[in-house]
Amino acid sequence: MQKLYRKENSNYKPIGVFIKKDMMKNILITFGILVLFSSCEDYFEPKLTNERTEEQLLANANYVQGLLTFGYRALPASFEGFGSDFLDAGTDNALSNNISSSLSRVLAIDGYYTSVNNPLNAWTSRYDELKNINQFLEVGLDGTVVYLKSDAALDDILRNRLKGEAYFLRAWIHFDLLRRFGGIDTSGQLMGIPLITSSIDITGELNLTRNTYAECVQQILDDINEALSAGLQDEYVGNDEVLGDNNIGRPTTVACRALKSRVLLYASSPAFGTSTSAQAAQAAKEVIDEIGNSLPDLYNVNNISNTFFNDDTNDELILRRLSGGTAGDNGVETRNFPPTHLGGGRCNPSQNLVDAFPMANGYPIGEATSGYDEDNMYVGRDPRFYMTVIHNGQTFKGQTIETFVGGNNTPGAPGVTVENATRTGYYLRKWVSNSANLVPGNIVNDQHYNAIFRKVEMFLNFAEAANEANGPDDATYGMSARDAIAEVRRRAGIAAGGSDDYLASVTSKEDMRELIKNERRIELCFEGHRFFDLRRWDDNLNEPISGITIMNNNGTLDYQRTTIVTPSFKDYMIYGPLPFNELLKTGGDITQNQGW
């Protein structure tokens, strides 16, 4: 394989590849074998042998389409993708009760988080997926490969849809790399990651360097535009083989615009400061124009799982992945149910997160007019609180959960040990199913649809970007930041039946910014956002993480807040470290972010 490079701003960007015929055969055999190990169980998994010729491989469209399938690994099928922990367990939102897990050590051990030891290092897998996507774009779209031999017109429609999928996936992969590894390097420049837009021989001299952050953003936006101009649908409905609802889970035009919104929002954040707030607001509003100005009323305090994340007809998820296949599973319950329900109690929401939820009237608990009572801290709270956190005295699956010292879900109770009990006084409610059951002889699985993009994120993206661009009440885009946040809080049940007086009292850009951040924190918790949000905002990473100790004194409960972990992140850790071994491979051509 011979490579051509174009030098741009001291970065070498691959612009073309010449592939020899015998190497093409090896590539096709290789990608087929790789697909066998893909976790995309819902997509085609070809089985290859070394005896097939290049012509036979290209004649079988399933093998070529397998390249694209491999790229779907980049879309997370679970929020617990960090050693069976939620990424929030690496923030002030939660702790893992596995104190030896990577995220627990990142928080508790100074010096554990390094360029050699990085729980968020997805460099190799993302670039492996890029390689496959680029190979598909080069061999799968020129008409040589026929996907539907019986119908030429439908074959063209399918090819265009696959093209849109490929460009979306390449945009997503570059974005995922950028949010993990973009940052200010040792030369003081804001840099991104090496952009790979064509096939490369990974065994040869790569000559790769990092593209600038701005170049990376532009490439991602270009790929999104390519995806939008291809054959993706606004939604997949009906029984059509190519465009019907059997394709739900593939990217849509709405998902493309949602990704654009997120990319531009990140780029306009203080840590990256590329002055794209106006563009980010416009991008988010374009999504809102498609999905509607009101959010679907699907929250249900008593049974959030059945109306939100395991209902395949719900109208909240813009793009989703199904974990466990159509038969469902109970992995998230096995890890996170309270121990009296035979779960591992793994994810423990923090007191910090609990305190972030306002009262049902919309006022923060620190406001004198909120009505908050420290001795009855779980009474009268934002309805989202009860859908997110299992607290002392809450009924879950027919049982009252006790987290006071000596209660039924604290160490010493039957079946409860330090290893499966909460460290903070709380268990996770969000994402665990009412229907799943772990009782031997009565095991019940459930489906879990995990959000890549949710509608509410678009309102939060718009509110943040519009407020930064023009303040809380400017309606340049046909909606103001205040309007967007009002809709988020309305759907949540804030000030139900009355006016949101607290929101009305927030008048400055600075105060609205803090409210938007808090709304984002509680709406999107345990969905992989908080870790990156704190860093792109350049906010405090070392907020002490607290829990609650509840003493039962003859029926009177005494609540004592306790600091459990004080993180020791350094200022430079708003940017992630590039993998040390990758720097060694390039002999210094790829620069490291400052401090690492």
Secondary structure, 3 states (H helix, E strand, C coil): CEEEEEEECCEEEEEEEECCHHHHHHHHHHHHHHHHCCCCCCCCCCCCCCCCCHHHHHHCHHHHHHHHHHHHHHCCCCCCCECCECHHHHCCCEEECCCCCHHHHHHHCCCCCCCCCCCCCCHHHHHHHHHHHHHHHHHCCCCCCCCCCCCHHHHHHHHHHHHHHHHHHHHHHHHHHHHHHCEEECCCCEECCCCCCCCCCCCCCCCCCCCEHHHHHHHHHHHHHHHHHCCCCCCCCCCCCCCCHHHCCCCCHHHHHHHHHHHHHHHCCCCCCCCCHHHHHHHHHHHHHHHCCCCCCCCCCCCHHHHCCCCCCCCCEEEEEEECCCCCECHHHHHHCCHHHCCCCCEEECHHHHHHCCECCCCCCCCHHHCCCHHHCCCCECHHHHCCEECCCCEECCEECCCCCCCCCCCCCCCCCCCCCCCCCCEECCCCCCCCECCCCCCECECEEEEEEEHHHHHHHHHHHHHHHHCCCCCCCCCCHHHHHHHHHHHHCCCCCCCCHHHHHCCCHHHHHHHHHHHHHHHCCCCCCHHHHHHHCCCCCCCCEEEEEEEEECCEEEEEEEEEECCCCCHHHHCCCCCHHHHHHHCCCCCCECCC
